[in-house]
Structure formats: C-alpha cells, structure tokens
Amino acid sequence: MSRPLRVILHVDMDAFYASVEQRDHPELRGKPLIVGGTSGRGVVAAASYEVRAFGVRSAMPVSRALQLCPDAVCVRPRMARYAEVSAQIFDVFHEFTPLVEGLSLDEAYLDVTASLALKGDAISIAREIKHLIRERTGLNASVGVAPNKLVAKIASDLDKPDGLTVVAPDRVVETLAPLSIKRLPGLGRKKGDELLAVGVKTIGDLQKASDGQMERWFGRHALHWRARACGIDDRAVEPEHDEKSVSNEQTYATDLVDERQMLAEISALSDKVSSRLRRKGLRARCVGIKIRRADFVTFSRQKTLASATDETRIILMTADELLRAFLREKPRTKVRLLGVVTSEFGLDDQPDLFSQADKTTAAIDSAVDAIRQKFGGAAVARASGLLRQGDGSRSTPSRRRED
C-alpha cells in the first residue's frame, strides 16, 4: 500500500530583521535599511526590500553595501527583540500542527497532513497562517505548499514578498524544470557556478542530463542530485530538531594585531557562548575557535573535553589555550574575525577534576546570569575581557539565514 501524500508548508518571513525594525520604528519605513554592523567592516545581517533593489544582500560587507546604496540607513541587530517576535510567529504555527521544524527565527517547515480534516485544505491553512502572522505581528510571510520539504522550500521563494505558491504533486517536475539551477537548496554557490560554466542553467537541464554527465558533475552523489532535480524528497518534518552547535563570532572594524586584545576578545566570546549554553540547558564536550585573517583565509581549531560542560571558566580556558597555540604557530597574524563554537552536546556523567573540585564556579556563573537577565548583558563583564576592541563588531547566532 502506498503512503498517502504529505502536505508540507515552508513558511519564510520576508526580510525579517529589517521588517521588525521598520515596524518598530515608523521613520524607517520605505527607506533602504541595512541591519548589521554599522561600521565599514561590519556585515549585512538583513536587507530591506528597498535596499535590495540596489543589489544589497545578506552576508555582504557593509562597506560594499554602502557603495551600492550610499543613502542606506544602518542599524545594529536586536536579537532579543527578534526572538520575541519569532515566538509569536511560532505560536501561530503550533495552532495548526504539532509537527513544526524550526530552521531559524524566521523560517520553519510545517507538516499539516493530519490537520486537513479539522483546519481545511492546504491553501486555506496557508492563507490563515499568513493572516494571523500579519494580524499579530504586522509582518508578512511567504509560504510554499508542496508534497515535500524540498519543493515547499523552493516554492516559498518564488513569489516574495508576501507570496503563496502551491505546487501540486503531479506538477512538481514541470514546476521545477524552468527554474535556475541555483534555486536548488544545498547546491552551493561554487557548484552552481561550475554547472553554469558547462551549460547547465536550469533544474530541467539536470532532469534531462545523462547518467554519465551526472556522475562527472556530482560523482558518487549523482543519484542524490538527480532525485532533488526531480523534486523527490522523503525527509520528514522533525519537530524535535537537535541543535548541533552554539557559537558566537565577531568581525572587527580594525584588524586585531595585539595578542592581549585577541585573548580579551576570546574571553568575551567564551562568556557569551557559555551563557547561551546554560540558557538552553546544554553542556558541550567540544570547544573550538574560528580565526579569519585580514586576507579572509579562515582557520579553525578545536579540542574535545573529558566531560561535557557549560562552565564559563572551562570553555574560556580551552578557547584561550587554542588561540595561544594558533598564535605560536602563526605569529604576527592580523585578525579580522574571531569566534568560539561549542558542540557535541551531552550529559556530564563523568565530571572532570574542575567540576568536582570547585562548585564555586557554578555559583559565579549563576550569579552573573541573574545579573545580566535583570540589568542587561553589559551589566557585568569578566576582567579578562576588558581589553576588547568593541567597535564595529557583530554577534552571530548559529543556524541563521535571512531572506
């Protein structure tokens, strides 16, 4: 017996960060708006549709964005505010189905297959979700409706902003065929450029390619990409999607050249990451650092701990050790970006010497967290972070995208 067709929605907020700022600050409405680092070394976290008309896009250096649109207004991100609005949006999703897989603050898959009998057909559900989001937040969402996650994600992007695109099961192949090859999620810019260079311009070109061509282009992944080009995707919506990492990184207005300043930055980043771990109830077994030089070459170093931890002191000591080792290996490095990342989450079933010997550390972390929750993140800082540059930096939560 064949499995009944699923009905999947991909809901994607339109220019989420920028739209929240324009909603909260009416004087910004209709203006070309950049959310991100406010210095020339910052990076665009979000771009309003007004500034996108000039070619500005997310992840673009602010300096380049301002060349394209000198009249753009730049504002710093307010992550706490975006998270608050995101919670309202996800409350709407859960009114229709428990099967909600959040991809970021502003994007989610919904499996509404079992909701059709009570909530109406897929188009009615999609329209009602869009209506409730607009009614409760004043923001617009674009929705793709399809028989699987892959096609729903592509569909949600076809009629932005404020779009609703439905792809029926019997029209998947013909709907995808004329679209640019770069519309395929997960393909990557580099592979997309390689395919364009050999004349593969549309998804339909992949659908019609010979087995030999697919093997030349994709190697052992040829069958996988053939299936994706044809809109085949058996992945289920996963409401309990485990977080893979918790990280924080900063790009600096001026390259860091002083080791003491770099260590101060790593201290502050470690502090932020460990605080986020505690808020999420996570303990990490792996601590890593990310270093991007002035020439944009990026390095990473990591260390696996004897046991999982959320203690600031241990995460800080490990990141500090990794950075010092890197600087011994590559002295006189000019640093554009630094980051701290934690992963391999689990229970601390075999505490290490530090956690057994010093319960004071946990008490200090709890006290610092409580002070910051009441008075704000800048209310208290560790002495090791006092030499921070602090100018023109940006904080980047893990798993974030903006469309």
ABEGO torsion letter per residue (X at the ends): XBBBBBBBBBBBBBGAAAAAAAAABAAABGBBBBBEBABAABBBABBBAAAAAAGBBBGBBAAAAAAABAABBBBBBBAAAAAAAAAAAAAAAAAABABBBBABAABBBBBAAAAAAAAEBAAAAAAAAAAAAAAAAGBBBBBBBBABAAAAAAAAAAAOBGBBBBBBAAAAAAAAAABBAAABBGAEAAAAAAAAAAGBABAAAAAABBAAAAAAAAEAAAAAAAAAAAGBBABBBBABBBBABBBBBBBBABBBABAAAAAAAAAAAAAAAAAAAAAAGBBBABBBBBBBBAAGBBBBBBBBBABBBABAAAAAAAAAAAAAAAAAABBGBBBABBBBBBBGBBBBABBBAAAAABAAAAAAAAAAAAAAAAAEAAABBBAAAAABAGBGBBBBBBGBBBX
